[in-house]
Amino acid sequence: MKILILLFGLTAALGTAGKKTASDIEEIRHRQELRELERYPNLLPEVVITVSRDSLLK
């Protein structure tokens, strides 16, 4: 019985460690992506909206 409890605890600990490692890897990947994007200028197009006054009065 003690062996089963020990195996269950070991399995739970390994699962938790794996989950933590996966979340850490994902966080590192996000940081690297943000660091890569900082090198590039803002590539979004500038949008200028022009409206004549006549179209606003209608």
C-alpha positions in Angstrom: 0.0 0.0 0.0 2.9 2.4 0.8 4.4 1.7 -2.5 1.2 2.6 -4.3 1.0 5.9 -2.4 4.7 6.6 -3.2 4.2 5.9 -6.9 1.1 8.1 -7.0 3.0 10.9 -5.4 5.9 10.5 -7.7 3.6 10.5 -10.8 1.9 13.6 -9.5 5.2 15.4 -8.9 6.5 14.5 -12.4 3.2 15.7 -14.0 3.4 19.0 -12.1 7.1 19.5 -13.1 6.2 18.8 -16.7 3.4 21.3 -16.7 5.6 24.0 -15.2 8.3 23.3 -17.7 5.8 23.6 -20.6 4.5 26.9 -19.3 8.1 28.2 -18.9 9.0 27.2 -22.4 5.9 29.0 -23.7 6.8 32.2 -21.8 10.3 32.1 -23.2 9.0 31.7 -26.7 6.7 34.8 -26.2 9.7 36.8 -24.9 11.8 35.8 -27.9 9.1 36.8 -30.3 8.7 40.2 -28.7 12.4 40.7 -28.7 12.5 39.9 -32.5 9.7 42.3 -33.2 11.4 45.2 -31.4 14.1 45.2 -34.2 11.5 46.0 -36.9 9.9 49.4 -37.4 6.2 49.8 -37.1 4.9 48.3 -40.3 1.3 49.2 -39.8 0.0 51.5 -42.6 -1.0 55.0 -41.7 -4.7 55.7 -42.5 -5.8 59.2 -43.2 -9.6 59.7 -43.3 -10.7 62.8 -45.2 -14.3 63.9 -45.4 -15.7 66.9 -47.1 -18.0 69.2 -45.1 -20.8 68.7 -47.6 -21.1 65.0 -47.0 -21.3 65.6 -43.2 -24.3 68.0 -43.6 -26.4 65.5 -45.6 
